[in-house]
Amino acid sequence: MRHFLLFYDFAPDYAARRNAYREHHLARAWPASERGELVLAGALTDPLDTGVLLFKAATAATAEEFARNDPYVVNGLVAAWRVREWITAVGEDATSPVRAPSGESPI
C-alpha cells in the first residue's frame, strides 16, 4: 500500500456554499475511512482555501475516484484538484520506513 494526498483548491465561495453539500460529502468520506482508504481529511485554514485528504491505497485511482464523485467537486465548490503520491518515511504508518543506521546520530 502507498500514501496519496488529494489536494482540493476551493472555489472563492466555498465557505458560503459548503453547508449545502457537507452531509453528502461526509456520507462518502466516512465509509472510505471505514474501509481503510481515507486516513485523514480536512481543510487548511487562514485562509480557508485548500482541502487535504490522505489516502492509503495500491494506486492513485482510489483518491481520483473519490474526487471525481465528491459532491464538493461535482457541485463546483472545488475549483481544481490533484493527487500526489506521498512517500512516507517516518512514523508507525510509514509505507517506506527509513531509519538512521544503528548507533549513528542523524545529526
N, C-alpha and C positions, 0 to 999 in steps of 0.2 A: 504494500500500500504506500501511497505517496500523499503529500500535502499539496493542496491547491488553494490559492487565495482568489476569491471573486471580489473584484472592486466594482462598486457602483458609484458613478458620478451623478449626484442627484440633480434634478431639474430645479430651476430657481424657486418654483412654487411647491417644492416637496413638502416642507413643514406644514403648509396650509392645507394640502390635499391628502396627507398621509393617513389620517384617521378613517377616511372613507374606504381604504383598501387594507388597512393594517390587519384586520381579523382574517382576511383571505390570505394575506402574506404569511401570517403566523400559522395558519392551517396547513400550509405547505412546509414551513420551516421546521416545526416541531416533529412531524413524522420523519423528516430527513435526519433530524438529530437522533431520534429513537432508533433509526436503522444504522446509526453509527457513521453516516456520511457527512453530516453537518456538525462540526465540532464546536464552533463558536460563531456568533454573528452579532453584529450591532453597527451603530453609526458612530462616526467620529464627530466631535462637537467643537464649537468655537473656531471656525464656523461649522454649521450642520450642512456639510456639502458632500460627504462621502460615506458609503457603507462598505464594510469589510466582512466577508464571510469565509471562514476557514473550513475546507472540506478535506476529508481523508478518503481517498478512493484509488482505484487502479489507474484511472485515466482522467483527463480533464473533462471528458464528456459528462460526468456526473454534475459538475459545477455548471457547465454550459447549459445542460438541460434544465437545471434549476432556474437559471437566469432567464432563459427563453420563455418559460412558463410562469414566472413570478408575476403576480398581479401588479407589483410596483413597476416592472418593466413593461408589461402589456399595456398598462394604462398611462404610460408616459411620465411617471414620477422619477424614472431613471433616464437621464439623457444619454448615457453611454455606460457600457460595462465591458470588463475584460477579465480574463482568467490567466493567472501566472502560477507556474509550479514554484513551490517554496521548498527548497531542500533544507530540512530542519536537522541541525547537527547536535544540539544540546537540549537536554530535558528528557524526562521519563517517556514522553511520547514521540521523541525524535525518530524520524524514519531513516536517517543516515547518521547514526551517532558517531561522533569523533571525540576522542579523549586524548589528553596530553600523555605522552609516554610515561609509564610508571616511574615515579621518583623524580621526574623533571618538573621544574616550575615553568608554567607557561609564560612567565614574565622574564 
